[in-house]
Every structure is written in structure tokens, then in C-alpha cells.
């Protein structure tokens, strides 16, 4: 499939953006392709379009499925598996935030709690204990806040995010 220049730039940038977030470039590019094209593609189409190895496409698709970002779909008359992603950027953001919470924040909260419950923690000096407690409180607060935000309808979430720094006037 031949991509238009703007589509190609979008996919390349999404791949670069993914590497900044610790995600494999090819995985990010596959997701970008499925998102921007907005229709199901099979692995061969993805391989040909992006010019990447078929094995890399298979591995990346499996990981994208593990994240809940890509779904397998069937096309009538075609025995090959096709793949698609949600085209609602707000829903994609929700999926990514939920997955990052599960993979990064929740293990950190558990670790910090286990650390504070350990005998070694009692032996630490006051400043170290304080910083660990503050870190645990911060991560817990961040996780709780983002979980609450994710439950909001998209229209409400958009309004909240557009408020930006002006929200402080409601907190006075």
C-alpha cells in the first residue's frame, strides 16, 4: 500500500514518539498505521507498507493485542487474520493509561508498601522513611486520580483538560 506523504510522516513520528515512551518503534508504527488508515489490514499488508520483517510484525501485533490496542478481525472471503485498532484517540489514551497503571504504577505501589512494611524500613533514617512515604503517597494519589478521570465521559474529560491551570480558581 502506497502512503501519502502526510500519512507516512504521521506513522514515522508515532514510531519515534513510541520510542520516547519506551515502546518498540515497529510496534508504534504498526499501531499508527492501523489508526490512521482506519480499516483492517492483514500482516502481509502491514509488512509491505512499513517495509519491516514479517516476524517483527507478528511479534508487535501480539504485544499490541496484549495492550488491548489491536484486535483481530475476520474479513468475509479471506482466510487471513486482519487487524484493526480503535480510531477514537480518547479511547486509545484511556487504554494506554490503564495499561501503564497496571504495568508501572501498581507494581510500584505494591513495592513501596512492602518496603514500608519490611524490617529494613524501620532501620532507615527519618529522612529516607519520609521520602519513601511521600513517594508512596504521590504514586497512590496519581493512580487514584487517573482512575477517577478515566471513569468520566469523554466530553467531561475534555472540558476538565481544557480548563488547564484555570481550574485552581475552583479550588480556592
N, C-alpha and C positions, 0 to 999 in steps of 0.2 A: 504494500500500500504506500503510495507516494503522499507525503505530508506537505502541507502548505508551510511556508517559512514561519509564520507566527505560531502554528501548532508545534512545529519542530523546536522552536525556541522555548516554548512553554514546557515541553517534555524535558528538554535539556536542563532548564532551570530547576524544575521539580526534582530531577535527579541530583543536582548539586545541593539543593535545599535539604533533601533527604540525608545526604552525607553529613551535613552540618548537624543534623539531629541524631546521628548515629545509626542511620538506616542505609542499607546497601543501595548503591546508585542504580543498579539494574532494577531492583525491586521498586524503587521510587519511580523510575521511568516507565515501567510496566503499569504501575498504578496511574500515573499521569496520562499515559496513552488511553487506557480504558476510560478514565474520567473524561478526557477532552473529546474523544471520539463519541462516547455515549451510546455505543452499541456493542453487543457481544463479539468477541474475537476469539479465534482458536489459537493454540500455542504456535502453530506454524506462521500464522499471520503476524503475531507479536514478534516472533523471531526474525522474520523477513523485514518487518517495518523498522525495528530497532537495530537490526544488524548485530544481534548478540547470540551467543551459543544457546542451542535448544535446551541443554542441561541447566543452564543458568535461568532460563525462562521457567522451567519446571520447578526448580528449587524456589525461585522467587514467588511463583504463584502459590505454592504450598504455604510459604510464610505469610503472604498476603491473606490467604484463607484463614490461617491461624489467628491473624489480627482481626478477622471479620470484615476486611476491606474489599475482598473479592469473593464472588460467588460463582459456582459452576452452573451453567445453564445448558439445556439441550435445544438444538435447532432441528425442526422437523426436516427429515430427509438427509441429515448429516450425522454420521456416527461419531464424529469427533466431539470432544468436550469444548465448549466455548466458555469464556469468562467475561464477567461484567462487574462493574462497581456502581455504587450509588452515585448519582450525579448531583445530589444536594450537598453542597460544600459544608453546610452547617451540620448535617448528619454525619458526614465524614469526620469533621472535627470532634463531634461527640464520641464517635467510635475510637478515635485516636487517643483522646483524653482518658477515656475509660481504660483502654489497654495500657497506657503509660502508667496510670494509677496502679493497676494490677501488677505490672511488671517492675515498677520502680518505687513508687511511694509506699504501697502496702508492705513490701518486704523491709523497707527502711523503718517503718513504724514498728513492725514486729521486732526487728533487730534492736532498735533503741529501747524498747520496753524490756526485752530480755537482758540487755546490758544494764539497765537501771535496776533490774531485779537480781542481778548477779552479785556474788560476794565481792568480786573485784571492784564493783562500783563503790561499795562502802569504803574502800581503801583509798579512793581518789581524793584529791584536794577539793576544797569548796568551789573554786573557780571552774574546774573541769566538770564537776557534777552540775553546776549551774548551766554551763554551756550545753551539756548533753540534754538536760531537761528542757532548755529553751529550744533546742533543735527538734526535740520530740514534739513539743507543743506547736511549733511552727509547721512541721510536716502534717501533724494531725489537723490543724486548723485549715491548712491549704487543701487537704484531702476532703475534709467536711464541706468546705466552701464550694469546691469544684463539683462535688457530688450534688449539692443542692442546686447549683447553677444548671447542671445537666438535666435536672428534672423539669426545668422551666420550659414552656413552649418557646419555639424559636423566635416568635415575634417579641416576646418579653425579653428574652436573652439579648436580642439585637438592640432593644431600647436601653437595656442596662449597659451594654458595652458602649453604646454611642454616648451615654452620659459622661463616661470618662471621669476625669478629675472633678467635674462639676457635681458629682454625687456627694462630695463632702459637705455641701450646704444642707443636705438632708440629715446629716449625722450630727449637726450642732444642736 
